[in-house]
Amino acid sequence: MTSTLSKLRQRRLRHSGGPASPAWWPYALVAINLILIAFFTLDAPMGAYATHTPNVLLPIGEKVTDFARSGWILVVAGLLFLGAFFYSRRPMPHRKRFQVIYTTHIAAYVFLSVAISSLIANILKIAIGRARPTQYEEWGIFGFSPFHGDFSFESFPSGHSTVAGAFMAALALLLPRYRVFFLIAALWLGMARVIIGVHYPSDVIAGLSFGAWTALVTAIAFSRYGLLFRFTPGRLPRLRRPLSLRPVKGNP
């Protein structure tokens, strides 16, 4: 552990002259306005719908939304990191060792993006204490009971949407060729929470925005240590070594 921390400090010193931090206010301004628009225009109709309309899409929505649970993502990323880390200790050619270590960086990036965003989102939803759509008739869209400590008052932001936003944004940065697909997947995973009636649209937009922002910040933090990404102001972080889902010719 001491050796790892020492190496990270050395890498940080080597990359200390990197680009300045990006301006976050445009992203924050757009996200906040989208949340407010959804809050004042969409949340009430969806609350009434969730209360009075039989939800025939509930079985489908429940299956879709389960994909955005943080547990399986963290387990897979954690096991991939540990497996690659210990495998890298074995004797092997330099090129193969680099590939294995690169895998640990990818797994660590996905793990941290999802874990950090999920942890903060869950703290926020408890502290904010917004009533879920299931409580719409009694509380309406302005129902807030901070630190209520009950599932029915943990609506904002959506935890599942935060995980979906972080995971899909991380994949979009790792595989930029498929960004549109990951964006669509994130929207479906988030809105599945609205379909099953446990979140308002504003909860979902807040979760997706925060999750995506966390994945972006984590990528920039990695670039500060020369790990996985390189960052140029005005552009999204880019991988130092591009990934591809297509098999490389000549490899078995």
Residue pairs with C-beta under 8 A, 6 or more apart in sequence:
8 225
11 225
11 226
11 227
12 224
12 225
14 226
15 223
15 224
15 225
15 226
18 223
18 224
18 231
19 231
19 232
19 233
20 233
21 220
22 220
22 233
22 234
24 213
27 213
31 205
31 206
31 209
31 210
31 213
34 205
34 209
35 202
35 205
35 206
35 209
36 202
38 200
38 201
38 202
38 205
39 141
39 200
39 202
42 200
42 201
42 202
43 141
43 200
43 201
43 202
44 140
44 141
46 133
46 194
46 200
46 201
47 133
47 136
47 140
47 141
47 200
48 136
49 197
50 133
50 134
50 136
50 197
51 133
51 134
51 136
51 137
55 61
55 195
55 196
55 197
57 195
57 196
58 195
58 196
58 197
60 195
61 192
61 193
61 195
61 196
62 196
64 188
64 189
64 192
64 195
65 160
65 189
65 192
65 193
65 196
67 189
68 160
68 161
68 163
68 164
68 167
68 189
68 190
68 192
69 160
69 163
70 114
70 115
70 118
70 159
70 163
73 110
73 111
73 114
73 163
73 167
74 111
74 114
74 115
77 107
77 108
77 110
77 111
77 114
78 107
78 111
80 103
80 106
80 107
81 104
81 107
81 108
81 111
84 100
84 101
84 103
84 104
84 107
85 104
87 100
88 97
88 100
88 101
88 104
92 100
102 228
102 241
105 222
105 227
105 228
106 174
106 228
106 243
109 170
109 174
109 218
109 219
109 222
109 228
110 167
110 170
110 171
110 174
112 218
113 166
113 167
113 169
113 170
113 211
113 214
113 215
113 218
113 219
114 163
114 166
114 167
114 170
116 214
116 218
117 162
117 163
117 165
117 166
117 210
117 211
117 214
117 215
118 159
118 162
118 163
118 166
120 210
120 214
121 157
121 158
121 159
121 162
121 207
121 210
121 211
122 154
122 159
124 156
124 157
125 154
125 155
125 156
125 157
125 159
126 147
126 149
126 154
127 146
127 147
128 144
128 146
128 156
129 144
129 145
129 146
129 147
129 148
129 153
129 154
130 143
130 144
130 153
130 154
130 155
130 156
130 203
131 138
131 139
131 143
131 144
131 145
131 152
131 153
131 155
132 151
132 152
132 153
132 154
132 155
132 198
132 199
133 155
133 197
133 198
133 199
133 200
134 152
134 197
134 198
135 143
135 152
135 153
141 200
143 153
145 153
148 154
155 198
155 199
155 200
155 203
156 200
156 202
156 203
156 206
157 203
157 206
157 207
157 210
158 190
158 193
158 199
158 203
158 204
158 206
158 207
159 207
160 189
160 190
160 192
160 193
160 199
160 207
161 189
161 190
161 193
161 199
161 203
161 204
161 205
161 206
161 207
161 208
161 211
162 207
162 208
162 210
162 211
162 214
163 207
163 211
164 185
164 186
164 189
164 190
164 207
164 208
164 211
165 186
165 190
165 207
165 208
165 209
165 210
165 211
165 212
165 213
165 214
165 215
166 211
166 212
166 214
166 215
167 186
167 211
167 215
168 182
168 183
168 185
168 186
168 189
168 212
169 182
169 186
169 211
169 212
169 215
169 216
170 215
170 218
170 219
171 178
171 182
172 178
172 179
172 182
172 183
173 215
173 216
173 219
173 229
173 236
173 237
173 239
174 239
174 243
175 182
175 243
175 244
175 245
176 236
176 238
177 244
178 245
186 208
186 212
187 208
190 204
190 205
190 207
190 208
191 201
191 204
193 199
193 203
193 204
194 200
194 201
194 204
199 207
216 236
216 237
219 228
219 229
219 231
219 237
220 229
220 231
220 237
222 228
222 229
222 237
223 229
223 230
223 231
223 237
224 231
226 240
228 239
228 240
229 237
229 238
229 239
229 240
230 237
230 238
230 239
230 240
231 237
231 238
232 238
